[in-house]
Amino acid sequence: MNPAQQQYFRRKLLDWKDAILREAQGTLAQLQTDTLREADSTDRASSETDWSIELRTRDRQRKLISKIDAALRRIDAGEYGYCDVTGEPISLGRLEARPIATMTVEAQERHERNEKVSREE
């Protein structure tokens, strides 16, 4: 991967991380200002469910940030864009679609098949 491509993916990853952090900040601000004021128990339950979904989404995004940080470290180490399993280059199309990818499509498919077999046993 050439330096221009590395810089492109670094910017893409940093922008993605910034967007996630802005969303999380908005959620935090809303949690601090909004309280469950619904008098009706059904409305209150609906609001609590909405907040629960929002918090689960934020938790998944927190985990995503750690993957973004790992991808940025791989760029710094010169390892970004190479499969962790095979060492082969990961296609630019795959990295464009999933910039945190650590495996080629083929290696990922093998990994998922092996996981499925393990779960079925």
N, C-alpha and C positions, 0 to 999 in steps of 0.2 A: 504494500500500500504506500503510495507516495505521500509526501508531506502535505500537499493540498487536500488530499482525501482525508488524511488524519485530522487536519484542521477543520474540515467540513463536519466530520463526525463529532469532534470535540464540541464544536459550536452547537450542533444538533442535540447532543446529550446535555450540555449546560442549559440550553433553552428549555428542554423538557423538564429538567430538574427545577428550574426557576418557576415554570408554570405550575408544577405540583406544589411547590412551597407557597406560592401565592394562593392557590386554592385552599391549602391547609390553613393559611392565615385567615382567609375569609371564613372558613368553617369555625375556627377558634373564636373569631370576633363575634360571629353570630351566636355561638354557644354561650358566650359571656353576656350578651345583651338579651337574648330571647330566653324566656322561661316557659314552661308548659302551663299556659293559662286557661286551657280549654276546660270548661265546666263539665261538659258532657264526657262521660267515661269512654265512649266510642271514639270521639274526636281526640281525646288525650292518648288513647292507645294507638291511634293512627299516627299521631305526631311522634310518639315514642318509637314506633316502628321505623318511621322515616329517619329519625336521628340515629337509630341503631344501624340502619343501612349506610348512612353517611359516615358513621364512625368506622364501620368495617371497610368501607372504601378507602378512607384515610389510612387505615392500618395496612391495607394492600399497597397503597402508594408509598408508605414509609419503607416497606420492604423493597419496592421498586427503586427508591432512592439509593439504597445500598447497592443494588445491581448497577445503577448508573455510575455510582462512585467507583465500583470495581472496573467498569468499562473504561472510565477515565484513567484509572491506574494502569490498565493494560495499554492504553495509548501511550502513556508516559514511559512504560517499560518496552515499548516497541512490539508488544505481543497482540495488540488489537487486530481483529480481522482474521485470526488464525484459530482453527478448531482446537479445542482443548483435548479432544480424543484422538484425532488423526494428525493434527499439525498442518492440515491442508488449509489453504485460504478459504475463507467464508465469502460467498459471492456478495458483490456490492448490492445487488437487489435484495438479498436477505438482510444485510445490514441496514439498508434504507428502510425496510419494513420493520425490522426489530434491531435497533442499534445496540441492544445489550446482549445480542446473541453470542453464545460461546461455542456453538457447534454448527457444523454444516447441516444442511437440511437432512442429508442421508444419515449422519451420525445422530441427529435428534430423533429421526424416525426409528432408528435401531434402539435408541435409549427408551423411547416411549413404548415400543413393542416389548422390550424386556421388562419394563415396569408393569405392563398389563399382564404379562405371563406370571410375574411374581405375585401380583395381587390375586390372580385367579387360583393360585396354588394354595 
